[in-house]
Amino acid sequence: MSEHQLLQRITMNPKVMTGKPVIRGTRLTVQYILNLLAKGASLADILEEYDGLTSEDLQACLLFAANMLESMAFMPLAREVA
């Protein structure tokens, strides 16, 4: 599946979850999925818990997040002292 096809699985609509990016056809936000992964849930755990989700949906969340980070500029909050 191409990156474009994966990203089509993520939608943003101001009437759904206040416009946050969600997995198409759900109210599961990309942020929620990333938080589950960050707290130790496996992809298999998430797929088991949420019927109808696919591994491509989870891959789309990761790709969406990676693309968002790629387009951001980062500046240090504090200068490191050597």
Buried (B, 14 or more C-beta within 10 A) or exposed (E): EEEEEBBEBBBEEEEBBEEBBBBEEBEBBBBBBBEBBEEEBEBEEBBEEBEEBEEBBBBBBBBBBEEEEEEEEEEEEEEEEE
